[in-house]
Amino acid sequence: MTYQLRPGLSFGFIGERAVLLDLDINRYFLIKAEAAQALRDLIAGTVDAGTIRRLPRPGGRSLLVEGSNGFEPVEAALPGSSVLEAEARVSAHLPFHHALRAQLEASASLRILGIKRSIAAWRRARPVDVGRQLSIETADHARAFALRRADVPIQRSCVPDSLALMRLLWRKGLDADLYFGVRLDPFAAHCWVQAEDYLLSDPLANVLSFSPVFRL
């Protein structure tokens, strides 16, 4: 029998511990060292009753279901720089109403559909066969969006802002990765957009302390 993570779950390791995101209920769970080691054992191929018993059951539900998609942790290249901090002139033409439209779509989706269904909608909207590598056009449009976003009269928030940037990139035939990440002691969560090891949505200092637990 083969197993995979239950749909809606993702996780990442932070030192000896792990953090699990359950999109079904929009909650993060801290996985302590012993249970995190059981996850590592599963990844290494030790799928037996003892290992499965050591797994956490956040919310009283099993992490695993039958399937073949596996249970790999979310990982990302450590950001090395931000395109928003580069000394480059913005050449992309981004009308204000394009930035406003993307922001309104993201904010309305989260408000009406919630995080789980919004993420599902964004997955369906993602173009196929578009590379996620950093390009001059990707960096330029990210900078253009950041400039226009300053004029959009909607309160800043990392999740809708990142979803809006992704939507805008897709409309230009571009792509990147969107991450949810956390830091511990004290706990905090953040969402950002990244291509390779370049940040597209944030200054570098905003993201370096976060470890990814979800990738769109």
Stockholm file with secondary structure:
# STOCKHOLM 1.0

chainA/1-216         MTYQLRPGLSFGFIGERAVLLDLDINRYFLIKAEAAQALRDLIAGTVDAGTIRRLPRPGGRSLLVEGSNGFEPVEAALPGSSVLEAEARVSAHLPFHHALRAQLEASASLRILGIKRSIAAWRRARPVDVGRQLSIETADHARAFALRRADVPIQRSCVPDSLALMRLLWRKGLDADLYFGVRLDPFAAHCWVQAEDYLLSDPLANVLSFSPVFRL
#=GR chainA/1-216 SS CCEEECTTEEEEEETTEEEEEETTTTEEEEECHHHHHHHHHHHTTCCSHHHHHHSCCGGGCCSEEECSSBCCCCCCCCCCEEGGGSCCCCCCCCCHHHHHHHHHHHHHHHHHHHHHHHHHHHHHHSCSSCCCSCCHHHHHHHHHHHHHHTTSCSCCCHHHHHHHHHHHHHHTTCCCEEEEEEETTTTEEEEEEEETTEESSSCGGGTTTCEEEEEC
#=GC SS_cons         CCEEECTTEEEEEETTEEEEEETTTTEEEEECHHHHHHHHHHHTTCCSHHHHHHSCCGGGCCSEEECSSBCCCCCCCCCCEEGGGSCCCCCCCCCHHHHHHHHHHHHHHHHHHHHHHHHHHHHHHSCSSCCCSCCHHHHHHHHHHHHHHTTSCSCCCHHHHHHHHHHHHHHTTCCCEEEEEEETTTTEEEEEEEETTEESSSCGGGTTTCEEEEEC
//
